[in-house]
Amino acid sequence: MVHSGWETTDRIPVRNTVGLEDCADFECDLKAVSLARAFVRRTLTSWEVAQLAPDAEVLASELVTNAVLHARTAMRLVLTLDGDGLRISVFDENTRLPTTAGVPEHATSGRGLMLVERMADAWGVEQSSEGKTVWARIGSSPAPVGDDCLDLTETANVDGAIAAMDRGEAERKGDREPT
């Protein structure tokens, strides 16, 4: 499933002029999602930025899932760490651009790009004649100071998590308004 050889213990990320970069190639198979998460966790741990791994794993799994379900081609996951943060990108050979279409209320899928949009500092798509790259960037803005982290531990599903994020965002905006 993984063709890059990243499983070997002697694989060392190569420093280049922009920082660190590593990649893994996957076949179009749902097993790629869990393999991508493991690749992200292992790579970020070896780069000593394991604090980015939880969010990066979710973003990578959403981007890889979209490639498996919609592009239906082989794909390449690339992690790039530089002064602007961590970029997670997935290249596939389908030129059709992803969309964030409306999702029926009781649907069990279809919210991946909405989740990417909420979690990432930035995200986008780069199209070429060979296919497209969908990317997300995290770690480019400083972590909030204080004890105002959003608690999603009690949410039962994606809808509950999104609702909690909306409430938290509204509360933070309310805290900044003059009284």
NORWO-V625958 format. One record per residue. N is the residue number from 1. RES is the residue in one small letter. NEAR is the number of other ideal C-beta (glycine too) atoms within 12 Angstrom. Layout:
BEGIN
N & RES & NEAR
N & RES & NEAR
END
This chain:
BEGIN
1 & m & 25
2 & v & 29
3 & h & 18
4 & s & 26
5 & g & 15
6 & w & 30
7 & e & 16
8 & t & 10
9 & t & 9
10 & d & 9
11 & r & 18
12 & i & 14
13 & p & 26
14 & v & 15
15 & r & 14
16 & n & 12
17 & t & 10
18 & v & 15
19 & g & 21
20 & l & 27
21 & e & 25
22 & d & 34
23 & c & 31
24 & a & 35
25 & d & 28
26 & f & 38
27 & e & 23
28 & c & 26
29 & d & 21
30 & l & 19
31 & k & 18
32 & a & 36
33 & v & 32
34 & s & 21
35 & l & 30
36 & a & 44
37 & r & 31
38 & a & 27
39 & f & 40
40 & v & 43
41 & r & 27
42 & r & 28
43 & t & 37
44 & l & 33
45 & t & 21
46 & s & 22
47 & w & 28
48 & e & 13
49 & v & 26
50 & a & 18
51 & q & 17
52 & l & 34
53 & a & 30
54 & p & 21
55 & d & 32
56 & a & 43
57 & e & 33
58 & v & 30
59 & l & 44
60 & a & 50
61 & s & 36
62 & e & 41
63 & l & 48
64 & v & 48
65 & t & 36
66 & n & 41
67 & a & 41
68 & v & 32
69 & l & 24
70 & h & 28
71 & a & 30
72 & r & 19
73 & t & 26
74 & a & 27
75 & m & 41
76 & r & 38
77 & l & 47
78 & v & 34
79 & l & 44
80 & t & 34
81 & l & 33
82 & d & 20
83 & g & 14
84 & d & 17
85 & g & 31
86 & l & 40
87 & r & 38
88 & i & 48
89 & s & 38
90 & v & 48
91 & f & 31
92 & d & 38
93 & e & 22
94 & n & 27
95 & t & 19
96 & r & 18
97 & l & 21
98 & p & 33
99 & t & 15
100 & t & 20
101 & a & 15
102 & g & 11
103 & v & 19
104 & p & 11
105 & e & 12
106 & h & 9
107 & a & 15
108 & t & 12
109 & s & 20
110 & g & 24
111 & r & 27
112 & g & 37
113 & l & 31
114 & m & 27
115 & l & 31
116 & v & 35
117 & e & 23
118 & r & 29
119 & m & 34
120 & a & 33
121 & d & 26
122 & a & 22
123 & w & 31
124 & g & 22
125 & v & 29
126 & e & 21
127 & q & 19
128 & s & 14
129 & s & 8
130 & e & 15
131 & g & 25
132 & k & 29
133 & t & 32
134 & v & 42
135 & w & 33
136 & a & 44
137 & r & 30
138 & i & 35
139 & g & 32
140 & s & 19
141 & s & 13
142 & p & 8
143 & a & 15
144 & p & 11
145 & v & 7
146 & g & 8
147 & d & 7
148 & d & 14
149 & c & 14
150 & l & 23
151 & d & 14
152 & l & 23
153 & t & 10
154 & e & 11
155 & t & 18
156 & a & 12
157 & n & 18
158 & v & 25
159 & d & 21
160 & g & 17
161 & a & 24
162 & i & 24
163 & a & 19
164 & a & 23
165 & m & 24
166 & d & 18
167 & r & 18
168 & g & 22
169 & e & 17
170 & a & 15
171 & e & 15
172 & r & 17
173 & k & 11
174 & g & 12
175 & d & 13
176 & r & 11
177 & e & 9
178 & p & 5
179 & t & 5
END
